Amino acid sequence: MMENILIDEARMHQVKENYFRIQNKIEEATLRSGRVAGSARLMAVTKTVKAPYINQVIDAGLDLIGENRVQEFLAKKEALHLSHCEKHLIGHLQTNKVKQIVPHVDMIDSVGSLKLAKEIACCAKALNRCLPVLLEVNIGEEESKSGFFLDELPERLAEISTFDGLFVRGLMTIPPICDRIEESRAYFLKMQQTFIDIGSKNIDNIDMSILSMGMSGDFVCAVEAGSTMVRVGSALFGARAYL
Ligand SMILES: *Cc1c(COP(=O)(O)O)cnc(C)c1O
């Protein structure tokens, strides 16, 4: 079902411009830090954004979107130009919603508990799939956030890597909100070190290739610190209107 949406042409234009500007900044930061061109990908974060604005960036070349909410994604996905676009679930996921979302996404980027990992593995297996996932790391050890603490990560990863039905492709994090970019950089660098350390252990049945970190306010810094996937919402689509 197509919703009737009034399209704001000025915003459509702005979104496209934002897209090219952000891609350029990512590319510059990648090269500046001595990395291979194209080694940091842009994910458009689409929560609260209506389909025409999302299609605007997909049609301009974007190939990766991240949605937070199961219900919202299922409601708008038919209207999206997804044939050449990967779709990830990036937000906090309740175990009772796993069954609904697993058939419709290419990756779940926010696996922050064993219980959730088990449920994803179980649902994916029932569909004969092996779903790629990222483990969420609570790098600032904040009570309000989900994700694994660094000291429990190796043990949890070892356990999750044995589950049939999912495949760990890397790590994601949302660091604490920082006043200064140098504080954010310290968290990003800590994540990068963790990512490299785990990758060098060559654990069976995992592939540490994705490090998802960096959002609208700090994606350049995150790329400089080794991010391979930045998740950008408001800098791309404008401020979110929560209805
Ligand atoms: C909303 C959201 C983002 C994007 O935030 P912006 O600051 O708007 O770029 C990134 N990651 C997650 C998990 C989010 O929920």
The ligand as an SDF file (V2000), in Angstrom:
LIG
                    3D

 15 15  0  0  0  0  0  0  0  0999 V2000
   19.5250    7.0700   14.9950 C   0  0  0  0  0  0  0  0  0  0  0  0
   20.7460    6.2270   14.9740 C   0  0  0  0  0  0  0  0  0  0  0  0
   21.8860    6.6130   14.2630 C   0  0  0  0  0  0  0  0  0  0  0  0
   22.0000    7.8910   13.4840 C   0  0  0  0  0  0  0  0  0  0  0  0
   21.9880    8.9990   14.2960 O   0  0  0  0  0  0  0  0  0  0  0  0
   22.2930   10.4710   13.6900 P   0  0  0  0  0  0  0  0  0  0  0  0
   22.9560   11.1820   14.7900 O   0  0  0  0  0  0  0  0  0  0  0  0
   20.9900   11.0350   13.2870 O   0  0  0  0  0  0  0  0  0  0  0  0
   23.1930   10.2610   12.5180 O   0  0  0  0  0  0  0  0  0  0  0  0
   22.9700    5.7370   14.2610 C   0  0  0  0  0  0  0  0  0  0  0  0
   22.9400    4.5540   14.9180 N   0  0  0  0  0  0  0  0  0  0  0  0
   21.8590    4.1560   15.6000 C   0  0  0  0  0  0  0  0  0  0  0  0
   21.8930    2.8430   16.3030 C   0  0  0  0  0  0  0  0  0  0  0  0
   20.7350    4.9800   15.6600 C   0  0  0  0  0  0  0  0  0  0  0  0
   19.6680    4.5730   16.3570 O   0  0  0  0  0  0  0  0  0  0  0  0
  1  2  1  0
  2  3  1  0
  2 14  2  0
  3  4  1  0
  3 10  2  0
  4  5  1  0
  5  6  1  0
  6  7  2  0
  6  8  1  0
  6  9  1  0
 10 11  1  0
 11 12  2  0
 12 13  1  0
 12 14  1  0
 14 15  1  0
M  END
$$$$
